[in-house]
């Protein structure tokens, strides 16, 4: 089922999400299915549970190709619950980000170039991966939602923040525009 995506300004996006304490439940499986349906319908690269009003530490992400990020390498479809991120280098990369909760806008954000993420899948099985490039950016962006941060809060140069249609006039419009 496609869920409504909360938009910037909704205070529920600023909360710190609670850890999941029960895995492999019908409710958790339904939440994850709904999150993937919602992410795909909005042509997103990832989605965090708080973005659909669910106050749990659950993120989904991944795609083989994404129209909103046409130059991005594929990212494996992943369910990540109760994540722990560790930078593997202090190297930062600036990159353009958008967000389904910040519709139509893009901003340049500095993120760690390589991270290790650990957590669990929906069955409670441990998950660990090293990510770099766009994959690392997506994981950091989605996990920020779990601590009440939206990407504009990480922008340091507001000359690199604006409407995607103005910043990138040749880009296909965001879904719904």
C-alpha positions in Angstrom: 0.0 0.0 0.0 1.3 3.4 -0.9 1.4 5.7 2.2 1.4 9.5 2.5 4.9 10.9 2.7 5.2 13.6 5.4 6.6 16.9 4.2 9.2 19.2 5.8 7.5 21.3 8.4 5.7 18.3 9.9 7.1 18.0 13.4 6.9 14.2 13.3 10.0 14.3 11.0 12.0 15.9 13.8 11.6 13.1 16.3 14.2 10.5 17.2 12.8 7.1 16.2 12.4 4.2 18.6 14.4 1.0 18.0 12.5 -2.0 16.7 12.2 -4.7 19.4 10.1 -7.4 17.6 11.2 -8.8 14.3 9.5 -11.1 11.8 6.0 -9.9 12.7 3.2 -9.5 10.2 3.1 -5.8 11.2 6.8 -5.3 10.4 6.5 -7.1 7.1 3.5 -5.0 6.1 5.4 -1.8 7.1 8.4 -2.8 4.9 6.2 -3.7 2.0 4.4 -0.4 2.3 7.7 1.5 2.5 9.0 -0.2 -0.7 5.7 0.5 -2.5 5.7 4.1 -1.4 9.4 4.6 -2.3 8.9 3.1 -5.7 5.7 5.1 -6.4 7.6 8.3 -5.7 10.7 7.2 -7.6 12.8 7.5 -4.5 16.2 6.0 -3.7 15.2 5.3 -0.1 12.6 5.9 2.5 12.7 6.0 6.3 9.7 4.9 8.5 9.4 8.4 10.1 8.7 9.8 6.6 5.4 7.9 6.6 4.7 8.8 10.2 6.0 5.6 11.8 8.3 6.3 14.7 10.6 3.2 14.3 14.2 2.8 13.2 13.5 1.2 9.8 14.9 2.3 6.5 14.6 0.8 3.0 16.7 1.8 0.0 18.0 0.5 -3.3 17.4 0.6 -7.0 18.9 -0.7 -10.3 18.2 2.7 -12.0 16.6 5.8 -10.6 15.3 8.6 -12.8 15.8 11.2 -10.0 19.6 10.2 -9.9 20.3 9.1 -13.4 24.1 9.0 -13.0 24.0 7.1 -9.8 25.4 3.5 -9.7 22.9 0.9 -8.7 22.3 0.4 -4.9 21.2 -3.1 -3.6 17.7 -3.2 -2.3 18.1 -3.3 1.5 16.0 -3.3 4.6 18.0 -1.9 7.5 16.6 -1.9 11.0 18.2 -0.3 14.1 21.2 0.9 12.1 24.6 1.8 13.4 26.8 3.8 11.0 30.6 4.1 11.3 32.6 6.3 9.0 35.6 4.3 7.6 37.4 7.5 6.5 37.2 11.1 7.4 37.1 11.9 3.6 33.9 13.8 2.8 32.3 14.1 -0.6 29.9 16.8 -1.7 26.9 15.6 -3.6 23.4 16.8 -4.6 20.6 15.4 -2.6 16.8 15.5 -2.8 14.3 14.1 -0.5 10.7 12.8 -0.8 9.9 14.9 2.3 11.5 18.0 0.8 9.7 17.9 -2.6 11.2 19.7 -5.6 14.3 21.0 -3.9 17.9 19.9 -4.1 21.0 20.8 -2.1 24.7 20.0 -2.0 25.5 18.1 1.2 28.9 16.8 2.5 28.8 13.1 3.5 31.4 10.6 4.5 32.7 8.9 1.4 32.8 5.4 3.0 30.8 4.0 5.8 30.1 0.7 7.5 26.5 0.1 8.4 25.3 -2.6 10.8 21.8 -3.5 11.8 19.2 -6.2 11.2 16.8 -7.3 8.5 13.1 -7.7 9.0 13.7 -11.3 10.3 16.2 -10.1 13.0 19.2 -11.4 11.1 22.3 -9.3 11.5 23.3 -7.2 8.5 26.6 -5.5 7.8 27.9 -3.8 4.7 30.6 -1.4 3.6 29.3 1.3 1.3 30.9 4.1 -0.6 29.9 6.7 -3.2 26.2 7.1 -3.7 25.4 4.0 -1.7 27.1 5.6 1.3 25.2 8.8 0.7 21.8 7.1 0.5 22.4 5.2 3.8 23.5 8.3 5.6 20.6 10.4 4.3 18.0 7.7 5.3 19.6 7.1 8.7 19.5 10.9 9.4 15.7 10.6 9.3 15.9 8.3 12.3 17.5 11.1 14.4 15.1 13.8 13.2 17.5 15.4 10.6 16.5 16.4 7.1 19.2 17.1 4.5 18.8 20.9 4.5 20.0 20.8 8.1 23.3 19.6 6.8 23.8 22.2 4.0 26.7 24.5 4.5 26.5 26.6 1.3 23.0 27.8 0.6 24.1 29.0 -2.8 23.8 25.3 -3.6 20.2 24.8 -2.5 17.1 25.5 -4.5 14.4 24.1 -6.7 15.6 21.3 -8.9 13.8 22.8 -11.9 15.9 25.9 -11.5 19.2 24.3 -10.6 18.9 21.6 -13.2 16.6 22.9 -16.0 17.5 20.0 -18.3 16.6 17.4 -15.7 13.3 15.5 -15.9 10.8 17.0 -13.4 10.4 15.5 -10.0 7.3 13.1 -9.9 4.2 15.1 -9.2 5.5 18.4 -10.7 
